[in-house]
Amino acid sequence: MRINLFLLSISLLIFGCSQDTQQDELIIHTVTGPIPVSEMGTTLVHEHIIVDFIGADQTGYHRWVKDEVVERAKPFLMDVKSRGLKTFFELTPSYLGRDPILFKRLSEETGLQIVTNTGFYGARQDQHIPAFAFEMSAEEIADIWIGEFENGIEDTGIKPGFLKMAVETDPVLSDFHTTLIHAAAITHLQTGLTIVSHTGPAGPAFAQIAELKKMGVSPEAFVWTHAQRGTVEDYLKYAESGGWISIDNVRDRPGRIEMFVERLSKLKDAGVLDQVLISHDSGWYRVGEENGGNYNGYTDLFDLLIPALFEVGFTQEDIDQLLIKNPQNAYGIRVRKL
C-alpha cells in the first residue's frame, strides 16, 4: 500500500494539480509514513509538543529526555484525541526542538497521526537559524529541505509533511528572509510541500506571496500563519490570492473566543470559509524549565469555540469544512504553480 502511495505522490509532483483535485488522489507524510489525506479526519494544523528557545547554536537532542517529554505530553494528546481528533500537526521547526523520533513514539503510543516539518525559523531575530545558513543561497538551503523530503530527516527515515518557516513582522522582508521564501518556493516546486510561514500581520504575508509569485508558485501553496494579528479586511483582500488564512491561537482567555466567533462569522458570510484554518498554537514542553513548564492543552477549540459557533448558526458542515476538508486541501502534497 505504501509503495503505491509513494508512486502516486511522485506522479502528482511531476504533473502537478489544482486546488480542486480529488482529495483521495493526495497524500500527506506522517511520522509513521504516508497516508491518503482522506484518512486525516479531524485535524489541528498548528500545535506544539516541545519547544527549545535556547537558540540554534546550543539546542540539540542532548537538551531533553524523551521519556520525560512523553510522560508530560501524552495525557494532553490523549485528552484531545477523546474529542475526536485524528491528525496533529507539530509545528516545531528544526533548531527549535523538532524531534521526529519523539513524535513517532507519541504517535504510536496515542494512535494520533502526527505530522512534522522541514524548514528554518527566521523570527525572533534569526536566533534559531543555524550559522551556516546565512552564507547559503536559496538553492543551497532548498537542497537541505528537499533532501529531508526525499530521504527523511537525519537518519530517521521520517519525512516532513509540510515546510515551516518564519519571518519577522515587518512589511518589508529582510534580504535573508527573502532568501528563505525563495528557498521555500524552490522546495515547493520540487516536492509539493505546503509552505507554512510564521508571519503575523498582513504586511509580511502579502510580501511573501509577492515573492512566491515571482518564483512561479501559487499562493494556494502558502499558509499565512498567526493571521489573527491581521484584520477581517486583510483576510478578504488576501483571500483573493487563493492563499490560506490560519487563525491559530484559540485559547480560553478573556474575549478571545468571542473574537474568533466574530471573525469566523464574517469570513463565512463573505464566502471564504473554505480558505480558513483554525488551531490553538498550544502545548508545550518547554525545554530548560522544570517538568517542561506550564503545558497548555489542546481542547479549547472543541470545548469552547465550536459550541460558540453553533450558537451563532454554524452547522456541522461548516465545522467539518474548517477541521477536515480545509486541512486536506491545504496540505495534500502536490505542486501548485501559477
PLY file of the C-alpha trace (Angstrom):
ply
format ascii 1.0
element vertex 338
property float x
property float y
property float z
element edge 337
property int vertex1
property int vertex2
end_header
0.00 0.00 0.00
2.75 2.47 0.93
4.63 1.71 -2.27
1.54 2.60 -4.27
1.09 5.81 -2.27
4.71 6.73 -2.88
4.36 6.21 -6.62
1.15 8.22 -6.56
2.86 11.11 -4.77
5.68 11.15 -7.31
3.24 11.28 -10.22
1.44 14.19 -8.61
4.68 16.07 -8.14
5.61 15.58 -11.77
2.32 16.61 -13.27
1.02 18.96 -10.58
-2.65 19.59 -9.94
-5.05 22.34 -8.98
-6.64 23.03 -5.62
-9.84 21.25 -6.63
-8.07 17.91 -7.12
-9.97 14.99 -5.62
-8.81 14.54 -2.04
-8.27 10.77 -2.35
-5.62 11.46 -5.00
-3.41 13.27 -2.47
-1.22 12.11 0.38
0.36 13.60 3.49
3.51 12.34 5.20
3.01 11.49 8.87
5.84 10.45 11.18
4.80 6.82 10.69
4.51 7.03 6.90
2.35 8.44 4.11
-1.44 8.29 4.24
-4.17 9.48 1.85
-5.47 12.86 3.01
-8.93 11.29 3.11
-7.69 9.49 6.25
-6.66 12.67 8.08
-10.06 13.15 9.71
-10.44 15.93 12.28
-7.15 17.84 12.23
-5.38 20.50 14.27
-2.94 22.21 11.91
-0.82 24.26 14.32
0.26 22.79 17.67
3.47 22.02 19.54
4.69 19.16 21.72
8.14 20.54 22.56
9.99 23.83 22.04
13.56 24.77 22.96
14.15 28.52 22.84
17.85 28.44 23.76
18.98 29.17 20.19
20.31 27.28 17.19
23.90 27.27 18.43
23.04 25.40 21.66
19.94 23.30 21.07
20.04 19.58 20.34
18.70 16.23 21.47
21.03 16.36 24.48
18.81 19.12 25.89
15.82 16.90 26.75
14.98 13.36 27.84
12.43 11.73 25.55
10.85 9.68 28.34
10.16 12.83 30.34
8.62 14.65 27.38
6.41 11.64 26.58
5.21 11.42 30.16
4.34 15.12 30.19
2.78 15.42 26.74
0.92 12.14 26.35
-2.04 12.92 28.67
-2.74 16.13 26.77
-2.67 14.29 23.45
-4.98 11.58 24.76
-7.31 14.26 26.09
-7.75 15.89 22.69
-7.97 12.50 20.99
-11.02 11.83 23.17
-12.65 14.87 21.49
-12.37 13.13 18.12
-9.00 14.44 16.93
-7.26 12.17 14.44
-4.35 14.20 12.99
-1.99 16.56 14.83
0.41 18.91 13.02
3.53 19.52 15.14
4.89 22.93 14.10
8.19 22.99 15.99
10.93 23.64 13.40
14.47 22.32 13.25
16.91 24.04 15.63
13.96 24.90 17.89
13.18 21.46 19.34
11.94 19.34 16.43
12.36 15.67 17.38
10.92 13.25 14.81
11.72 10.13 16.85
9.91 11.60 19.86
6.90 12.46 17.67
6.84 8.96 16.18
6.86 7.41 19.64
3.98 9.62 20.76
2.09 8.80 17.57
2.47 5.08 18.20
1.52 5.36 21.86
-1.52 7.62 21.36
-2.82 6.49 17.98
-2.78 10.08 16.70
-1.38 10.76 13.24
1.39 13.30 13.84
2.91 15.39 11.04
6.30 17.12 11.34
8.10 19.58 9.07
11.21 20.77 7.30
12.39 24.39 7.05
14.10 27.16 9.05
12.55 29.59 11.53
13.56 33.20 10.89
11.54 35.04 13.53
12.98 36.13 16.91
15.91 37.93 15.24
17.07 34.78 13.44
18.38 33.22 16.65
17.00 29.83 15.61
18.76 29.83 12.24
21.96 27.73 12.08
25.01 29.89 11.42
25.90 28.13 8.17
22.57 29.10 6.57
23.41 32.81 6.44
26.14 32.09 3.90
23.95 29.94 1.66
21.94 30.74 -1.42
18.23 29.97 -1.69
19.09 26.97 -3.86
21.54 25.61 -1.27
19.03 26.00 1.56
16.34 24.37 -0.55
18.65 21.41 -1.15
18.63 20.72 2.60
14.85 20.81 2.81
14.36 18.78 -0.36
16.82 16.23 1.00
14.71 15.78 4.11
11.63 15.27 1.96
13.32 12.75 -0.30
15.47 10.86 2.21
13.97 11.58 5.61
15.10 13.80 8.48
18.66 12.98 9.52
18.92 9.17 9.68
15.37 8.56 10.91
13.66 7.86 7.61
10.83 10.12 8.83
9.69 12.56 6.15
8.19 16.03 6.64
4.59 16.68 5.68
4.99 20.43 5.13
7.55 23.22 5.19
7.67 25.51 8.25
9.48 28.84 8.05
9.21 32.22 9.73
9.83 35.87 9.03
9.73 38.98 11.18
6.61 41.14 11.36
7.96 43.95 9.15
6.04 44.53 5.90
9.37 44.63 4.03
11.26 41.33 4.09
14.94 41.37 5.01
17.39 40.07 2.44
17.81 36.84 4.37
14.08 36.31 4.80
13.65 36.90 1.09
16.20 34.15 0.59
14.16 31.90 2.89
10.92 32.43 0.99
12.74 31.84 -2.30
14.16 28.61 -0.85
10.63 27.65 0.20
9.40 28.29 -3.35
12.14 26.12 -4.85
11.34 23.38 -2.33
7.64 23.54 -3.08
8.18 23.27 -6.83
10.35 20.20 -6.28
8.34 18.46 -3.55
4.80 19.84 -3.45
5.08 20.58 0.28
2.80 23.36 1.53
4.65 26.42 2.86
3.57 27.38 6.38
5.08 30.69 7.46
5.03 32.20 10.95
4.01 35.67 9.81
1.55 37.61 12.00
0.41 40.92 10.48
-0.82 41.23 6.91
2.18 43.18 5.59
4.70 40.32 5.58
2.01 37.91 4.37
1.48 39.97 1.22
5.24 40.44 0.84
5.82 36.69 0.93
3.15 35.80 -1.61
4.57 38.50 -3.90
7.94 36.72 -3.77
6.30 33.33 -4.32
4.57 34.65 -7.43
7.94 35.84 -8.78
9.11 32.24 -8.38
6.05 30.82 -10.14
4.38 29.44 -7.01
0.67 29.95 -6.47
-0.43 31.49 -3.15
-2.62 28.37 -2.86
0.56 26.69 -1.57
1.04 29.28 1.22
-0.40 29.41 4.74
-0.48 32.82 6.43
0.21 31.67 9.99
-0.89 33.69 13.04
-3.32 35.59 10.85
-5.26 36.56 13.97
-2.87 39.52 14.01
-4.49 40.80 10.82
-7.97 42.20 10.30
-11.05 40.83 8.54
-10.42 43.36 5.78
-6.90 41.97 5.41
-8.32 38.43 5.20
-10.75 39.30 2.43
-8.06 41.02 0.35
-5.66 38.14 0.95
-8.32 35.53 0.12
-8.46 36.90 -3.42
-4.98 35.46 -3.96
-6.17 31.94 -3.11
-3.89 31.65 -0.07
-4.75 30.02 3.25
-5.67 32.04 6.37
-4.57 30.32 9.58
-6.23 31.64 12.75
-4.27 29.59 15.21
-4.35 30.99 18.71
-7.67 29.69 20.01
-7.35 29.92 23.80
-9.59 30.29 26.83
-8.66 33.90 27.51
-10.85 36.97 28.09
-12.56 37.96 24.84
-10.57 35.51 22.71
-13.34 33.04 21.86
-15.74 35.89 21.12
-13.20 37.48 18.79
-12.77 34.26 16.82
-16.53 33.72 16.59
-16.94 37.22 15.17
-14.13 36.83 12.65
-15.14 33.37 11.51
-18.75 34.53 11.13
-17.63 37.39 8.87
-15.47 35.06 6.83
-18.40 32.66 6.45
-20.69 35.49 5.36
-18.06 36.57 2.81
-17.96 33.05 1.34
-14.29 32.34 2.08
-14.61 29.80 4.91
-13.06 27.25 2.55
-9.74 29.12 2.81
-9.59 29.22 6.62
-7.64 27.01 9.04
-8.05 27.05 12.82
-5.93 25.69 15.68
-4.57 26.51 19.16
-0.80 27.02 18.73
-0.74 25.32 22.10
1.29 22.88 24.22
4.17 22.51 25.00
7.07 21.00 26.89
9.45 23.92 27.44
13.00 22.65 27.44
15.02 24.01 30.35
12.01 24.52 32.65
11.14 22.16 35.49
8.89 19.36 34.22
8.53 21.24 30.95
6.90 24.30 32.49
3.24 25.24 32.04
1.84 22.87 29.42
-1.38 24.18 27.84
-3.83 21.66 26.41
-5.44 21.30 23.00
-9.15 21.19 23.84
-10.39 24.82 23.99
-11.30 24.74 20.32
-13.56 21.73 20.87
-14.94 22.67 24.28
-15.43 26.41 23.80
-15.10 27.65 20.22
-17.19 25.04 18.41
-20.17 25.30 20.81
-19.99 29.09 20.47
-20.00 28.80 16.68
-23.06 26.54 16.78
-24.84 29.20 18.86
-24.44 31.77 16.06
-25.65 29.48 13.29
-22.64 27.47 12.18
-23.54 23.97 11.02
-21.69 20.69 11.37
-20.87 21.04 7.70
-19.12 24.36 8.46
-17.11 22.76 11.28
-16.14 19.86 9.03
-15.05 22.39 6.42
-12.69 24.02 8.92
-11.31 20.92 10.62
-11.47 18.20 7.96
-11.84 19.46 4.38
-9.62 22.54 4.58
-6.62 20.76 6.15
-6.86 18.05 3.48
-6.97 20.61 0.70
-4.30 22.87 2.16
-1.76 20.17 2.99
-2.28 17.42 0.43
1.11 17.18 -1.23
1.12 18.50 -4.80
2.78 21.27 -6.77
0.73 24.44 -7.11
2.06 26.68 -9.87
0.75 29.98 -11.15
0 1
1 2
2 3
3 4
4 5
5 6
6 7
7 8
8 9
9 10
10 11
11 12
12 13
13 14
14 15
15 16
16 17
17 18
18 19
19 20
20 21
21 22
22 23
23 24
24 25
25 26
26 27
27 28
28 29
29 30
30 31
31 32
32 33
33 34
34 35
35 36
36 37
37 38
38 39
39 40
40 41
41 42
42 43
43 44
44 45
45 46
46 47
47 48
48 49
49 50
50 51
51 52
52 53
53 54
54 55
55 56
56 57
57 58
58 59
59 60
60 61
61 62
62 63
63 64
64 65
65 66
66 67
67 68
68 69
69 70
70 71
71 72
72 73
73 74
74 75
75 76
76 77
77 78
78 79
79 80
80 81
81 82
82 83
83 84
84 85
85 86
86 87
87 88
88 89
89 90
90 91
91 92
92 93
93 94
94 95
95 96
96 97
97 98
98 99
99 100
100 101
101 102
102 103
103 104
104 105
105 106
106 107
107 108
108 109
109 110
110 111
111 112
112 113
113 114
114 115
115 116
116 117
117 118
118 119
119 120
120 121
121 122
122 123
123 124
124 125
125 126
126 127
127 128
128 129
129 130
130 131
131 132
132 133
133 134
134 135
135 136
136 137
137 138
138 139
139 140
140 141
141 142
142 143
143 144
144 145
145 146
146 147
147 148
148 149
149 150
150 151
151 152
152 153
153 154
154 155
155 156
156 157
157 158
158 159
159 160
160 161
161 162
162 163
163 164
164 165
165 166
166 167
167 168
168 169
169 170
170 171
171 172
172 173
173 174
174 175
175 176
176 177
177 178
178 179
179 180
180 181
181 182
182 183
183 184
184 185
185 186
186 187
187 188
188 189
189 190
190 191
191 192
192 193
193 194
194 195
195 196
196 197
197 198
198 199
199 200
200 201
201 202
202 203
203 204
204 205
205 206
206 207
207 208
208 209
209 210
210 211
211 212
212 213
213 214
214 215
215 216
216 217
217 218
218 219
219 220
220 221
221 222
222 223
223 224
224 225
225 226
226 227
227 228
228 229
229 230
230 231
231 232
232 233
233 234
234 235
235 236
236 237
237 238
238 239
239 240
240 241
241 242
242 243
243 244
244 245
245 246
246 247
247 248
248 249
249 250
250 251
251 252
252 253
253 254
254 255
255 256
256 257
257 258
258 259
259 260
260 261
261 262
262 263
263 264
264 265
265 266
266 267
267 268
268 269
269 270
270 271
271 272
272 273
273 274
274 275
275 276
276 277
277 278
278 279
279 280
280 281
281 282
282 283
283 284
284 285
285 286
286 287
287 288
288 289
289 290
290 291
291 292
292 293
293 294
294 295
295 296
296 297
297 298
298 299
299 300
300 301
301 302
302 303
303 304
304 305
305 306
306 307
307 308
308 309
309 310
310 311
311 312
312 313
313 314
314 315
315 316
316 317
317 318
318 319
319 320
320 321
321 322
322 323
323 324
324 325
325 326
326 327
327 328
328 329
329 330
330 331
331 332
332 333
333 334
334 335
335 336
336 337
